[in-house]
Amino acid sequence: MSLPPEKASELKQIIHQQLVKMDVHGRIREVLAETIRDELAPEHQQLSTEDLIKALRQRGIVDDVMKELKFVTDVNEKEGTSAPKPSTHFVDREPPVLKKTNIDPTRRYLYLQVLGGKAFLEHLQEPEPLPGQICSTFTLCLHFRNQRFRSKPVPCACEPDFHDGFLLEVHKDSRGDGSKMVDATTMLSICDPVHIVLIKTDTFGETTLVASYFLEWRSVLAAENGVTNIAVELLGVGTESKVSVGVLNIRLEMYPQLNKTLSPEVTNTQFALERQKTAEKERLFLVYAKQWWREYLQIRPTHNVRLVKIFAQDENGVNRPVCSYIRPLRAGRLLDTPRQAARFVSVLGYERAPVIGGGGGKQEQWCTLLAFLSRNKGDCEDHANLLCSLLLGFGLEAFVCAGTKAKGVPHTWVMTCGTDGTITFWESLTGHRYIHRPINPDDPPLVEQPKPLYPYRTIGCIFNHQKFFGNCQPSDAVEVCVFDLHDESKWKPMSGEAIKSVCSPGTTSSVPPFPPLCASTLDAAVASNEIEVQLRVLVSEHRKDLGLSTVWDDHLSYLLSPALAAYELERTTSISAGNEEFQDVVRRAVPDGHTFKGFPIHFVYRNARRAFATCLRSPFCEEVVCCRGDQVRLAVRVRVFTYPESACAVWIMFACKYRSVL
């Protein structure tokens, strides 16, 4: 039986690992020394291979190796199916569970291994975690050409023990030529970097963005044997974007091996040309943006105080055009409607970019999409950019609006324009929608004007992946704004060609590609049960501290489920349903002369202790949990609704029924 070269090398490697594990090499050396010393005369110190094998057989070493090894063949062989069979290999008596990856020998792969980290000096004093102890962890998240990977979490340390391999398909997102065996020259033109994001998760489950790095992988095309080792220095984010946080040791390898590698001069010339082309495009756009801004200020001097945002800094402190943060994003089968997309974005955590020091100033940090999704939380700009991208993916005409809320606080939200001219505002942090009906300031005083329900005060500009408009109406107050985007006396547009030159995907630009959304890995039923059990313990302990006994009513707990489902449905669709049935059920479950009290609350995290502490701050919840009376029965129901990226909406309802004693 002949094996392809890559399978043969895999087989050799597995055999080698097994021999090393049994220390066969050491035992052979001992036998060799003993044979030379005991059995050969000093004048002939020549030992043939046959003599050595004979000595090994006599001492039983060959038999030991054969006992330790057993062959595993694929079931497909017996069935006679035409499915591709993994190569025969050796395993231990108790084989470890390894995830197998079927490699298509007709396609090119980049095998990226992370072989540990060093110089993470912030964790220099970190104590060694005890077995079973919960500790802070590091996780690496990768994106390359529409493929996403996540490393196993490792304890935070000065030298974190990363040992993960990721098989990246180089032609994953190709246009019809994915089945060809691409050569090194073709791969040199694939300029997509490998985006690596490092996330820290603390003992409470809170995530922090540590570093974001774009790895230039094409250096492997000029490496000898198609293998190269790189030490990647990771820099911090935000205000620490110039500070080193640590070094990752990365090994890159091409599968199958390249027949012909490129010279380093060719790859370096290609990189230099791409950098030069990108820098020239960005320089020309900057010149155009300055000219556009001068023209905008000439319309009205007061325009200089309007919130017109042309550039924004990403997590690495790089200035990018705001239009580059948006791109039509299709969620596949993970999200079905635009309103469900708005609900998904709203349950991702909200956290303002951290600022070192006081003063109340807002640190600007617009995250790339991978950094936002990996951390599962971000600022209002991150939410608005993602929601706008999803709505564009659903075919709506959507824009991000930059302006202010009450008290002049800067804010971003999303706007959609209907074909009938209807303007709808979408608040990305809550999922709420508002229809915009402008007030006409020239109307007589007696004319009744619409009362705006939205929280927005002023609007400076709107933009998406192709368009940018600066508000040049006499007032930038949202309530009087007319959104006729074709009227250049109201909205000053930027050149679509200029935006396309720096923001369109596929060009040699510094704009990172968008990763696809991932399905949730959470089991909603299991998560709901876990939180509910923990809350029961917490309520019982709390009541015990108050000198109260606790009797749970499982039937009443179950009857709360429809209410929680109705609350989530209402948040997603703005339609209320099932209230009549729930009221009828409660009336039946609560006997005459008894009182029922319920307290529903909503969270976007799964920490039961933190949720309970928040609930107790509400006097209504405390009234239920600390209920005193005759025949008190308590109930709690938890329902976790899962969304892509393992985001979740957690609904909790505490309830009690007791006999009213006047």
N, C-alpha and C positions, 0 to 999 in steps of 0.2 A: 504493500500500500504506500503510495507516494503522497506526501503532504505538501501544500503550498508553503513557500518560504516563511511567511509570517506565522503559520501554524507550527512549523517545525521549531522556530525560535521560541515560541510560547511554550512548547513541550519541553525543550531543553531547559528553559528557565524554571519550570515547575519541578523538573527532576533535580536540578541544581539546588533549589530551595529545600527539597526533601533531604538530600544528602547532607547539606549544611546542618539541618535541624538534628539529624542523627549523629553528627560529628564523624561521618564516615572518613573524611579526609584525615583527621587526626589518628583514627584507628589504622588507616592504611600506612601512615608514616611510622607508627609504632611497629607494625608487622614488618615493614621494609627494613627498619633498623635492626630488628631482632633477627631477621633472615640473614642479612649481611653479616651480622656478628656471629651467629651460631652455626650457620650451615655452609658458608663459603670460606674457602681457604683464603688467607691474606693475599696470596699472589694473584687470584682471579677475583677482582672486585667488580665483575660484570654480571648484571642480573637481567635476564630476559623478561618480557611481559608475561610469557607462559609460566615462568617460575613464580612470579608475584601472584598471579591469579590462583595458581595451585596452593600457595601459602594462605591466601585469603579464604579459599574454600575449606582448607584443613581446619582453620580456626573458626569456621562458621559465620564469617562476616557477610558473605554473599547471601547465605540463607536468611540471616537477620534482616537484610535489606529487602529481600523478596517477601518476607512475612509482613514487614511494615507497610509495604505498598500493596494496594489493590486497585484493579482497573475498574473504571466506571465508564460504561458506554451509554449512548443515548437511546431512549426508548424508541425513537423514530426508526432506528436501524432494524428493530424487530418488526415494526409495523410495515416497513417497506414503503414509507411515504417519501415524497420528493422534497420535503421540507429540509432546509439547510441544517446539517448536524454540527454541533460543537465538537471540537477535537477531543479525542480520548485523552484523559489526563489522570494524574495520580492525586489521591486525597488521603487525609488522615482517617483513622478509624472513626473519629467524630468530626466530620468535615465542618469548617466554619461556613456560615450562610453568606455566600458572596453573590452579589447581583451580576448576572451574566449580561453582556451586551453583544448582540449579533452585529458583526462588522461586515458590511458589504464590500467585498474585495475590489469592486469596480469603482469605488468612490474614495475620495481623499478625506482623511481625518487629521485633526491636530489633537494630539494627546498632551494635555496640560496637567502637570503634576505640581502640587504645592508641597514642598518638602521641608516644612517647618518655618518658623520665623525667629527673628532675633532683634535685640535692641529696642524692644517695647518698654522703654525706660519708665513709663508711668506706672508699670506693674513690677518694678524692681523689688519692692518690699512685699509683694503679694505672697502670703503663706501658701505652702503646698496644701491643696484641698484634701481632706480626709475622705476615705472611701464612703460613698453614699451622701456626702455633704453637698448641699446646694451651693454653687458658687457662680460668680459672674463668668460669662462665656463669650468667646469670639466666634462669629460665623462669617464665612465668605459667600457672597452672592455674585454670580457671573452671568454675563449676557454676551452672546456672540451670534450674529446673523439669525435672529429669531429663535434662538435656543437659550434656555435659562437653566442654571444649575445652582445648587446650594450645598455648601460643605457641611460636614458633621460639626456640631458645636464643640469647641475645645476650651478648657479652663483658661481664663486670662492669666498670663504670666509674662515675664520678661522675654522668655523664649517659648512662645506658644507652640504646642505640639501638633501643627497642621500636617496631616498626611492624607491627602485626597488627590484623586485623579479624575479628570473630566475629559470625556471624548467629544470633541467639537467637530461637527460635520462642516467642512469648509463650503460645500455647495448646498447647504440646507435651503437657502432662500433663492435658489437659482431660477432662471426663466427657461425651463425646458432643456437645459444642458446638464442637469444634475447627474445623469447616468454616465457622462463621459469621464474618463480618467484624466483630470486636468494636470497639466505640467506646471513646473515652477514658474515659468514666465507668465502663464495665465493667472496663477495665484498671486503673483506680485501686483497685479492690477486690482485685487480685492482689498480695498483700503479700510474695511470695517475693523475697528480695534476690538480687543476683548475688554469689556468694561468689568472691572472688579470693584466691588463695594464691600467694605469691612464694617460689620455691625457688632456692637457690644450689647449683650443682654444682661441686666443685673439680676440679683437674687429675687427681685419682685416681679420680674418679667418685663421691666421697662427697657425699651431699646434706644440706643444712641448711635448716630452715624459717626464712625471713627475716621474713615478714609474712603476716597473715591478715586480710582486710578484707571487710566486708559492704556492698556498694554499693547505695544506694537509687536505683533507676533511674527511678522514676516522676516525677521532676522534669522529664523530657523531655515529659511529657504537657501541661505548661503552657508549654513553650518555643515561641517564635515560629518558625514554619516546621517545627516538630517536630524541631529540632536544638539540642543544647546541649553546651557544652564545660565539663568539670569538672576541677579540679586536686585529685586525691585524695592526701591525706597518709597514708602507710603508717606504722604504729607497729610496734615490734618485738614479740617474743613472750617469754613467761615473765617473767623478772626485768626485761626491758627493754620491757615492754608499755606504758610511758608515754613511751618515747623514740622520736623520729621517725627512720626509716631512709631515707626518701626520698619523692619526690612523683611520681605518675604523671599524665600529661596524657591525659584520656579524653574522647572525643567520642561522644555518644549520638544516634541518629537512628532515627525510626520509618519502617518500610516496610510498605505504601504510606503516603504522607503522610496525616496526620489531616485530615479535612474540617473538624473543629472542635476547637480546643485548649481546655483548661481554664484557668481563671484561677489564678495562683499562690496566691491566698487559699484556693481550694477544696482544692488539693493540700496546702498547709501545715496546714489544719484537719484533713484526713484523717490526716496523719502524727501530729499532736498527739493526736488521739483514740485512734489505735492505741497510741501510747506510753503514754498515760494508762491505757488498758484493760490493757495488758501489765503495767505497774507495779503496778496494783491487784491483779491476779491473783497476781503474785509476792509482793506484801506479805502477802496473805491466806495464801499457802502458807507463808511464813516464820513468821507467827504460829502457824499450825497445827503446823509442824515444831518450834517451841520448846515448845509445849504437849506434843507427843508425847514429846520428849526429857525433859521434867520428869517425865512419868509413867513413862518407862522407868527413870530414875534412882531413882524411889521404890520400884521392885520390889526392887532390891538396890543399895546404895551402890557396890559394886565394879564396877558396869556402866560407870562413867565411864572406866575404862581399856580397855574393849573397843573394837575397831576398828569403830565404827558410823559409816558414812560417808553423810551425807545430801546434802551439797553437795560439789562439786569444781570447781576452777578450770580453765578451758580455756586455750588458748594465748595468749589476749588478756587473761588475768587476770580474766575474768568468772566469778563464782560461778554455777554452774548445778546444779539437782537431778541427782543421779547417774542417775536413771531417764531423763533426757532424752538421755543418751549412747547409748541402746539403742533399736532399732526393728527389727521384722521386716524382714529384707533378703533378697530373692530374687535369686539369681545367674543367673537365666535358664538358658541352656545352657552356662554357663561352668564350673559345678561340678555334679556329678551326685549326690553323697552327702554326708551330714554328716561322714563321716570324711575325705573329700577336702577339704571345707571346713576341717577342723581342720588338715590338712596344708598347705593354702594359707596359712592365718594363721601357721603356725609358720615358713614360709620367708620371711615378711616380716621385715626386720631388727629386731633388738632393740637399743635404745639408751635409756639413762636420760636424763631431762631434764637439760640442762647446768646446772651450778651455778657461779657466779662466787665464787671463794674456797674455802678449805678447810673443815674441820670435819666432813666426812663426812655432813652433813645431806642428806636427799633432797628435791630440788625437785619440788613437785607440779605436774604439767601434764598434764591429760587433753585430748588433741587432738580437735578435730572430725574427722569421718571423712574429709573431703576433704583436710585437712592431713596426716593419717596416710597416706592412700593416695598423695598426691602426693609425699611424701618417701620412701615405701616403707620406713619404719622408725619405730618408736615404743617407748614404755615398755610394761610388762606390762599396765597398765590399758587401753591402746589395743588391744592384741591381744585381751584378754578381752572388751571391749565389742564388737569386730567379730565374734569367734567366736560370742558369745551371740546377736547379731543374725542371723547366718547360720543358726544352729541353730533359732532361732524361725521363720525363713523356711522351713525344711524341715519345720515343723509340730511340733517337739519342745517340751516345756515346759522352758525353759532359764532359768537365773539366773546372774548374776555373783556370786561369793562374795568378800567382803573379809575378810582375816584376816592371819595371819603364817605364815612358814616357820620353819626352824631359826634359832636365835639371835634370835628376835623380829623378823626383817626383814619389814616390811609387804609383802603380795603379794595379787594378785587372780587368780582362776581361774574356770572355768565349771562349773556343775553342771546335770545334766539329771535329771528325775524321770520314771521309767517309769510306765505305767499299772498295773503290778504292784507298784509301790512301790520298784523298784530305783533306787538313787541312784548316778549315775556322775559322777565328777569328770573334767574335761577340762583338761589343762595347755596353755594357748594358745601358750606359747613353744616347746613340743616336739611337740605333737600327741598326747602320750601320754594314755591313758585308764585310770582306776582305778575299780574297783567299791568302794563304801563299805559296809563291814559294821561297824556300831557295836559297841563293847565295852560289855557291861553291868557297871558297877562293883559291882552288888549280888550278882553271881554268886559262888558259893563258890570258893575258891582252886583247887580241883582241876578246875574246868570250863575246858576249853581255849578260849582267846579268839583271835579272828582277829588276825593280825599285819598292821597297815596297811602298804601299799607306797608310799602317796603321801607327798610331802614336806611336807604342810601340818600345822601345829601347832594354831593357833587359828582360830576363825571368829567374826566379830562381827555380820555382817549379810549378807543376800542380797537381790538386787533384779533386776527386769527393767523393761520399758517400762510395765508396768501395776501391778506389786506391789513392795512393800518390806517386809521382815521384819527385826526386830532379834532377835538371839539372846538369850533370857532364861532359858536352862537354867542349872542351878547351876554347871556348868563350861563354858567356851567351847572346851575341847579338842576338836578335830575327831573324834578317835577314839571319844569317848563321845557325840557329838551324835546325836540322833534327828531326822530330817528329816520330822516329821509337821507340815506347815505349817498344818493346820486346827486344831491344838491351840494355843490362844493362851497357855497356860501355858508353852509351850516357845518359841514365836515370836510376838513382838508385831507385829501388822500395822499398816501405815499405811492411811489411807483411800484406796481406789481412786479416788474422785471427786476428792480433793485432788490426787493424782498426775496424773490426767487433765487437770485444769484448767491445769497448767503444762507438761505433757510431750507432749500429743497433737499430732500434725501437723495442719496446716490451720488451727489457731486463730491468733489474733493473739498469738503468743508469740515470745520471743527465741530459741526453739529452732531451729537451722539444719536445713533439710531434708537428707535423706540422698541422696548421689549414687549413681548406679548403678555397678556394677563394669564395668571395661573389659577387653576381651580383650587377650591378650598381643600385643605387636608384635614379639616376638623370634622368629627362625627357629632352632629348637632344633638342627637339623643344622649350620647355619652357625656358630652360637655354639660348639657342641661341637668342630668342626674347628679353629676359631681358637684356642681354649684349648689343644687338644692339640698343635698346631704350636708354640705358644709354650712349652709345657712341655718339649717335646723339645729345643728350643734351650737352655732353662735347665738341663736335666739334662746335656746334652752339655758346656756351659760349666763346670758344677760339677765334672763328672768330669775335664775337661781340667785344671782347677786342681789336682786331686789327682794328676795324672799318669796318668790312666786313659783308655783309648780307649773309645768307645761304639759298639756295633753294635745296631741296632734290629731286632726281629723283628715285622714287620707282621702276620703270621698270628697270632702269640700275642696281639698287641694286640687284634685283632678278636675273638678268642675270649673276651676279658674282658667283652664287652658284656652277655651274659646275666646275669652276676653283678650288674652295676650296675642293670639293669632289675629284678632280684629284690629288691635292697636298697630301691629306691624303692617297689616294690609292698608290701613289708613295712612300710615307714614309713606308707604310706597306709592299708592294710587290716589290719595286724597279722597277715597271713597270709604264711608263708614258702613259696616255691614255686621249683622249678627247681634246687635245690641238687645233686640227684643227677646231673642232666645235666651241670652245670658241672664237677663233680668228675671225671666220666668223660671229658669233653673235655680237661681238663688232663692226666690220666693218658696220654691218647693223644698229646698234643702234646709231652710231656716224655719224652725217651728214657730207657732204663734207665741207671742210673749217674749221672743228672743230678738236680739238686735244683731245686724250684720254690718261690719265695717271692712272696707278693702282699700289698699294703697298700692297702685301700680307705679313702677319707676323703670327708667330705661338707661342702660349703660352700653359703652362700646368696648369694654374690657371684661375679662373673665376672672378677676381677682375677687373672690367672695368676701374676704375680710374688709377689703377697701370699699366694696359696694355696701356692705352692712354699716360701716362707719358713716358713709355718706347718707344712707337712709335714715339713720338715727338723728341726723341734724334736722330732719323735717318733723315738726310737731305732730303732723297727721300720721306719719309712720310710727312715731313713738307711742302715740295713742293706741295703735293697733297692737304693736309688739308688747307693750307693757300693760295690756288690758287687764283690769281687775273686775271681778264680779262673780256671779254664780254660774256654774256649768260653762266655764270659759273653754272654748275649743279653738285652737289655732290652725292656720293653714298657710302654706307657702308654695308657690309654683314658679318654676323658672323655665323659660323657653329661649333657647339660643337659635337665632336665624343666621345661617352662614352665607357669606358672599365670597366672591373671588379674592385671592391673595390672603385667605384665612382671616379676612375681616369678619366681624360678627356684630349683630345687634342682640343685646341681652335684655330680655324683659323679665322683670321680677314682680310678683304680686304677693304682698302679705295680706292676710285676711283673718278675721276672728268673728265668732258668733258667741253671744253670751245672753244669759237671762236678765232681762231688765228688771231691776228691783227699785221701785220708787220709794 
